[in-house]
Structure formats: structure tokens, C-alpha cells
Amino acid sequence: MEIKLVKVAVLLTVIVVFTVSPKVAAQKGSSADEVLTNEKVLTMVKASLPASIIINKIRTTKTSFNTSTEELIRLQQAHVPTEIINTMDLRLRHQAAAVRATSKS
């Protein structure tokens, strides 16, 4: 009887480990410390992620974009959709406005 209980306990432990571990790994992958850059956007575009997913990621993640003329041309030449480039630029402007508002306080 004790051996059956030990086997059941081991089995339950294995089940818990395999169901919890992927969730923990996924949480580590979506770290609050992540900073989205031009390069990461390019990587997502090259991976054929839909524009809507990339735009949502831009809106919900810390960002550090470079929207200089040269970078905008590079993004366009890399076939980054216009709506993604516009969202990147808008996000950068919102961050700059937030910094200005904070510095006035």
C-alpha cells in the first residue's frame, strides 16, 4: 500500500513539474525588463508576425526606438509595414511628451 502511495506521489510531482515549468519559462520570456528596439521589430517582421501583434507589442512594452531619417529609410527598405513604423514614431513621441511633463512637475 505504501509503495502505491509513493508511486502516486511521484506521478503527481512529475505532472506538476511539467505543467508549471512551461508557464514559468513563458513568464521569464515576457520580462518586464524587456526593451523593444528597432532591431527587435525587424526580427519580428522578418519572422512574419502579423502587424497587429507587433503593434500591440510596441504599445505594451518599454521601447527605445531610433526614428532618425536614416533609420526610417532602413525600416522601409526592410519592408516594415507603414503602420508599424507610424506606431513606433507615435510611441517615441508619447514617451518624449511624458518625460517633458514629468520634468515640468
N, C-alpha and C positions, 0 to 999 in steps of 0.2 A: 504494500500500500504506500509506504514511504517513497519507494522508487518511482511510482506513478506520479506522486505529487511533485517530486523533484523534476521529472521529465516535463510535466505541465508547466512548472515554474520556468524552466529553461526555455521552453517553447514560447511562453508569453513574453519573456525577456527579449528573445530574438525578434518577435513580431513588433514589439515596441521600438526596438532599436532601428529596425528597417522602415518603420512608418514615421518616426520622429526625425531621424537623421537627414532625409532629403529636405524636410521643412526648415531645419536649422541651417543647412547649407544654402538654401534659397534665400533665407533672411540675411546671411552673411554676404551673398552676392548683391543684394539690394541695399548696400550700406548707406547710411545717412551721410557718410563722408564722401560719397562719390561726387565728382565734379565732372559735368559734361563739357567737352571741348569740341572744337571743330573736327578734330581727328576722330573722336568717338562718333560724331554724327556721320562723317564719311564712312566709317566702318559699318554703321547700321544701314546706310543707303546701299553700300556695296553688298551687304548681306540680304538685300531685297526686302527689308522690313517695310511694311506699309507706312506711307507718310503720316497717317493718323496716329500710329503708335509712336513714331519718332517725335511728333509734335507734342503728344501727351507727356513723353519723357522730358522734353525740353521744358514744358510748363511745370513739372513736378520735381525737378532735380536741380541741385545747385549747378550753376553754369559759369563758364569762363570762356566766352566766345571772343574771337577776333573778327571784327567786321570791317577791317580796312578794305580799301578798294582792291588791293591785290588778293586778299582772301576771298572776297565776294566773287571775283573773277575765277579764282581756283575752284570754289564751290560750284559755280555754274558750269565750268568746264568738266567737272566730275559728275555732272548730271544730277546734282542735288535739286529736288523739286523746289520751285519758287516759293511755295507755301511754307516749306521748311526754312528756307533762308529768311523769309519775312518773319517767321516766328522767332528765329534766332536773334534777328535785329531788334524785334519788339521786346524780347526778354532782356536784352542788353540795355535798352533804353529804360525799361522799368526798373532795373537794378540801379542804374545811374540816378534816376529820379528818387529812388528810395534812399540812396546814400546822401543826396543833396538835402532831402527833407530831414534826415537824421542829423546832419551836421548843422542845420539851422536851429535845431532844438537846444 
